[in-house]
């Protein structure tokens, strides 16, 4: 996997996260379950080999807590 975290320490609400994961790296230590998760029933790993995530916002949710 690869992740990038960017933020201004004076204003954490500007925080952003981008992550990418190789879908074929998923492992649960159960080979049949792993193959099922990678199949078209779930991840479609053959068609979509990379799982990506990018945050859209960061809000103060409490003292020193952000969502």
N, C-alpha and C positions, 0 to 999 in steps of 0.2 A: 504494500500500500504506500501511498504518498499523501501527505497532507501539508497544507500551507495555512498558517494562522497569521493574520495581520491585524494590528490594533494600534491605537494611540493610548499610551498608558495614562494620559490625562483625561481620556474620554472613552471608556470601554464600550459604550454603546455603538462605537464605530467598528467594533470587532467583526471580522469576517473569517469564515472557514471554507476552504475548498479541499476536497478529498477525493482520491480515486483508488479503487481496489480492483485487482485482477479477479474477476468472477471465478476463475478456475482455481484460485488459491483457497477458496472456502473449504474448510475441513472441520468435521465434527467427530472425527475418529471412528466413524461408521461409514464404510465405503458405499453401501447401498443408499444411505441417507444423503451422502454427498452427491452422488450421481443424480438422485431425485431432485435435490435442490438446484443443481446446475441445469436440469432438464427444462423443457418448454413449460412444464407445470409451474415453475417458479422464476428462475433467473434468465432463462434463454441464453445461457453462457456462450453457446456457439455463435449466436447472432449478435449478442451484446457482451463482448468479453470484458468490458470495463464497467464497473459500478461507479457512478460519480455522485457527489453531493456538494452543493454550494449553499451556504447560509443566505438568507434573505434579510434578516434583521437580528438585532440584539437589543433587548430591553432590560432595564433594571427591574428585578423581580423581588428584591428585598435587600437588606444590608449585605453587601458583598456577594449578591447572587444575581445572575443574569440568565435570561432565557433567549 
